[in-house]
C-alpha cells in the first residue's frame, strides 16, 4: 500500500480558448501576467506536482489568485487539468468514465465548502443525510448515520431545526457532518472555516483535529490563513501565481523557508506557538544510545511527560526546568517519543 493517497504530476491548468498557445508560452518561461495580456488566457496552475500522505492533513495555502481552490477541484475532477496526471490510490482518475467518476465522488471523496451549501428548506438531519440519500441508502439507515455524525460534531439535539435557525458555526458543522456521513477516504475542505468569526473558527479547527485523531482521514484543506495552516497541517504546500513554491512540514516551512517570498510570508509568526511537540519529537523504539546515554521508555519521568499535540510554547517552561529529555505521549497516554532539549533549542534559534 502506497504511503500517498493522492499524487499530482506536472499539472497545468489554463482557462481560456487558446490553451495551446498559452501552454507554449508557459513552457518558454513566460509569466502569468504576460500570457494573460498576449492571449487572454488565465494560468491557474503551472507545473504543480505534490503528494498527499494517507491519513494526513495536507494544507494548501496562498493568497487570492494563487491557484489553491483550482488545485483542490482537480482532486474530485470538478476541474480537469490542461495537462498532467491526478493519481488517487494508484489510479489515474482522469481516465475514469462518467460512471466511474460518479462512484468516485459519491464514495471516495466528500467536499466541505466555505459557504456551507445547505438546503434551506430541509432539516438539519435531512441536510446531513443528503449524500447518503444520493447514494440510495434507505431512509432509516441514512438518518441513523447522519444523527451519529451530528452528535460527533456537537450538534446532537438540533436535528429537527432548519439551517436558518443555526449560527454560521453550527451550519458549518452540519456541512462537516454531511461530508463525514458518507464515510469518504478523502475529505476536501475549501476555505471551510474562512467565513466564521475568529472564536468559532478556532473551535472548528479544534473539532476537526479531535475528529482526525479518531478517524485518520486523508484531508486536503485550503486556506489563506497561515496560523490556521500551521495549527492543523501535517504538511503544507504554498502556492504563488499558480506555482508551487514550497512543500513541507510546518517546522520546515517556518525554519527552512525556500524563498524570500516564503520567508516574508512566515516572518511575523510566533514559532514557539505555531510548532507543536509532534513536529520536533524524536521517535523511540526499544533503546537509543546518544552521546553515551541510553534512552529507553523507562528512562523518562512520567511526571514530566508532554502531549504531542501541545505547542512548544506550552511545554517550554517544563523543558527549560529539566535537564533530561521529556517523554512525549499521544492523547491516549502512550509514549511515542521524546523531546531532546539541546536539539529543540538549536532548531528554534535558526
Buried (B, 14 or more C-beta within 10 A) or exposed (E): EEEBBBBBBEBBBBBBEBBEBBBEBBEEEBEBEEBBEEBEBBBBBBBBEBBBBBBBBBBBBBEEBBBBBBBBBBBBBBBEBBBBBBBBBEEEBBEBEEEEBEEBBBBBBBBBBBBBBBEEEBBBBBBBBBBBBEEEBEEEEBBEBBBBBBEBBBBEEBBEBBBEEBEBBBBBBBBBBBBBBBBBBBBBBBBBBBBBEEEBBBBBBEBBBBBBEEBEBBBBBBBBBBBBBBBBBBBBBBBBBBBBBBBBBBBBBBBBBBEEBBEEBBEEBEBEBBBBBBBBBBEBEEEBEEEEEEBEEEBBEEEBBBBBBBBBBBBBEBBEEBEBBBBBBBEEEEBBBBBBBEEBEEBBEE
